[in-house]
Each structure stands twice: as structure tokens, then as C-alpha cells.
Amino acid sequence: MKTRKAYAAALLAAGLLSILGCAPAMADTDGFSEEYYRFQNPDEILSGDEAEQLNEQLDEISHNQNFDVTAALVDSLNGESVEAYADNLYDDCDFGYGDERDGVLLLVSLEDHDWYISTCGYGITVFTDAGIRYIGEQIRPQLADGDYLGAFENYIELCDDFIDQANSGEAYDTDHMPKKPLSAIWLGLSFAAGLGAALLAVGSMKSQLKSVGMQREARDYIRPGSLQVTSSGDYFLYRTIQNQKAPAEAALIPHPPEERMAGAEESSRSSLWLTIFRSAQNELCLKKRTAILLVNHAHILIIKGNAFCAD
């Protein structure tokens, strides 16, 4: 008889858990009671993969924070208020960490278009009324668009932030809330405003540079009286001497007798001129002077430096 009564009681408890959406999870963990799946999806509104994904995220944050973070998505509240349904679900699923059963539960009801956050133990400190309203404002657009997976993932990230903040000694509250990220529109407007202010500042500074203008010559950039030459001089750096040898082919070509005679006369004249030049050169020559040019018919003698100077 006891066995039958115990079996009936077990069936009744399982039925109540099924109605409330609680499904037992894997195993016990220190600090947590006999666990249940942290994401309750009794009406299978989300797919099995999506529900499993949320369960893994909720398990991770709960064990990392030693604080039970849970959620539920139901089709209807079955006539209950959203607050009563959430509180009963938290208690009946035995959620919570430690003796005070620290934790939080987000309940979303599709048919009633309503949501509620239930807190317990340390969760009352972590999630103030102002904090709960803030979380609702962050997830409401996703719920309105039917993005339930995104809304719950956003809720999980916010819970992690809220728990860290409370652990630091100052929980988020009315006068101290998370900073909202700037939207792309505000970022664009801020950039445009900054650029406009920079252009105005540069234009103002440019208009004050009245003494600056383009000049035609380099000396125009020298301020009068600012350049003073204290000394100047010429310095010999180096010299270059080039020697050019007469082509050898001209000496090898035989000349006719008439040309040889004319050449002899020209050679005699050249020798005479060369003798006269050497005599004059020995008297007037100065070392390292250049160039006396003698022209006799087609012969050009270039004498450089002290080539004919007598020591």
C-alpha cells in the first residue's frame, strides 16, 4: 500500500513539474540543490538545439558566479499572474544556490505578451527594481521582434554584468546604471561634429597668418639685415689635365712627292716657329700657366702648363 501511495505521489509530483515546465537535469553540484534544466521550454517554442544552447550558457554563468541564473519561455500563464507564475516556477523547480537559494529567473509568456524577473536570496541585492526595469528595456525590442533566443542571450550577458557589479560592493541602482552603448547614428554625428569643430579651428588659425605668402625668389625669404657675411675666400680644390695623342694612322699613309715636298716646307716652317716659340717661352714662361695656341695652316699645337718651360 505504501509503495502504491508513494508511486502515486511520485506521479503527481511529476505531473506538477510537467505543468510548471520543470525537467530534471543531470547531476548535483556543490551549492546547488538537485538541479533542473535552467532553461524551461515546456511548449517547445524554441527548437531543441536553441534550448540546449541556452542551457549551456546558463550552466556556465551559474557555476562561474555561484549564483543560479535561470529562464523560462511558456505559451500561456494558465490564468495566473506573471509574478505568481514566475515565483512558483522558481520554487517548484528548486532553483537557487546555497542556503538562501540565491538566483534569478526570467519568465516570458507569449500569449499574455508579458515578462517578469523573479529574484531570491542574494538576487534581491543584485537586481534592484531599477535594475530589473533596465534589463526589461534592453530585451523588450528583441521580444517584440520575436527574437526570443536573442532576448534570452542578452539577458544572460546582463546578468553576468549585474552580478559582477554587485560583487564589487555597489549594485546597479537608480543613480548608478550600466552605460548604454552609443548607436551607429550617434557615433556618426559625434564624428561629424568633431570634424566640423577641427575644420573651424584650423580655418581660424589660417586666417591669422597674414604675413605668409608665396615669393618669387629665394632671397625674398631672407629677412632684411638678418644675413651677415663675416668672411669669404676662394679655395683651389683640384685640376684636371687631359693629354690627347695624335692618330697613328696619319703617319703610316704614304704621301705623293709633291705632298712630301710641301710637307717638308711646312715642317720646316713649323720647326722655325717652334724654335722661336721655345726661345720666347724660356724667357717668359711661368710655371703652371696654360695655353699658347699656335696655328699654322692645318697644324694646331696646344701647349699647356710648363711643357716647354725651362727649369
Secondary structure as the mmCIF struct_conf table of DSSP 4:
data_model
#
loop_
_struct_conf.conf_type_id
_struct_conf.id
_struct_conf.beg_label_comp_id
_struct_conf.beg_label_asym_id
_struct_conf.beg_label_seq_id
_struct_conf.end_label_comp_id
_struct_conf.end_label_asym_id
_struct_conf.end_label_seq_id
HELX_RH_AL_P HELX_RH_AL_P1 LYS A 2 LEU A 20
TURN_TY1_P TURN_TY1_P1 GLY A 21 GLY A 21
STRN STRN1 PRO A 24 PRO A 24
BEND BEND1 MET A 26 MET A 26
TURN_TY1_P TURN_TY1_P2 ASP A 30 GLY A 31
STRN STRN2 PHE A 32 PHE A 32
BEND BEND2 GLU A 34 GLU A 34
STRN STRN3 TYR A 36 TYR A 36
BEND BEND3 ARG A 38 ARG A 38
STRN STRN4 PHE A 39 GLN A 40
TURN_TY1_P TURN_TY1_P3 PRO A 42 ASP A 43
BEND BEND4 LEU A 46 LEU A 46
HELX_RH_AL_P HELX_RH_AL_P2 GLY A 48 GLN A 65
TURN_TY1_P TURN_TY1_P4 ASN A 66 ASN A 66
BEND BEND5 PHE A 67 PHE A 67
STRN STRN5 ASP A 68 VAL A 74
BEND BEND6 ASP A 75 ASP A 75
TURN_TY1_P TURN_TY1_P5 ASN A 78 GLY A 79
BEND BEND7 GLU A 80 GLU A 80
HELX_RH_AL_P HELX_RH_AL_P3 VAL A 82 ASP A 92
TURN_TY1_P TURN_TY1_P6 CYS A 93 ASP A 94
STRN STRN6 TYR A 97 TYR A 97
TURN_TY1_P TURN_TY1_P7 GLY A 98 ARG A 101
STRN STRN7 ASP A 102 ASP A 102
STRN STRN8 GLY A 103 SER A 109
TURN_TY1_P TURN_TY1_P8 LEU A 110 HIS A 113
STRN STRN9 ASP A 114 CYS A 120
TURN_TY1_P TURN_TY1_P9 GLY A 121 TYR A 122
HELX_RH_AL_P HELX_RH_AL_P4 GLY A 123 VAL A 126
BEND BEND8 PHE A 127 PHE A 127
HELX_RH_AL_P HELX_RH_AL_P5 ASP A 129 ALA A 144
TURN_TY1_P TURN_TY1_P10 ASP A 145 GLY A 146
HELX_RH_AL_P HELX_RH_AL_P6 TYR A 148 ASN A 167
TURN_TY1_P TURN_TY1_P11 SER A 168 GLY A 169
STRN STRN10 ASP A 173 ASP A 173
TURN_TY1_P TURN_TY1_P12 THR A 174 ASP A 175
STRN STRN11 HIS A 176 HIS A 176
HELX_LH_PP_P HELX_LH_PP_P1 PRO A 178 SER A 183
HELX_RH_AL_P HELX_RH_AL_P7 ALA A 184 SER A 207
TURN_TY1_P TURN_TY1_P13 GLN A 208 GLN A 208
TURN_TY1_P TURN_TY1_P14 LYS A 210 SER A 211
BEND BEND9 ARG A 216 GLU A 217
HELX_RH_3T_P HELX_RH_3T_P1 ALA A 218 TYR A 221
BEND BEND10 ILE A 222 ILE A 222
HELX_LH_PP_P HELX_LH_PP_P2 ARG A 223 ARG A 223
TURN_TY1_P TURN_TY1_P15 PRO A 224 GLY A 225
HELX_LH_PP_P HELX_LH_PP_P3 LYS A 245 PRO A 247
TURN_TY1_P TURN_TY1_P16 ALA A 248 ALA A 248
HELX_RH_AL_P HELX_RH_AL_P8 GLU A 249 LEU A 252
BEND BEND11 ILE A 253 ILE A 253
HELX_RH_AL_P HELX_RH_AL_P9 PRO A 257 LEU A 284
TURN_TY1_P TURN_TY1_P17 LYS A 287 LYS A 288
STRN STRN12 ILE A 292 ASN A 296
TURN_TY1_P TURN_TY1_P18 HIS A 297 ALA A 298
STRN STRN13 HIS A 299 ILE A 303
TURN_TY1_P TURN_TY1_P19 GLY A 305 PHE A 308
#
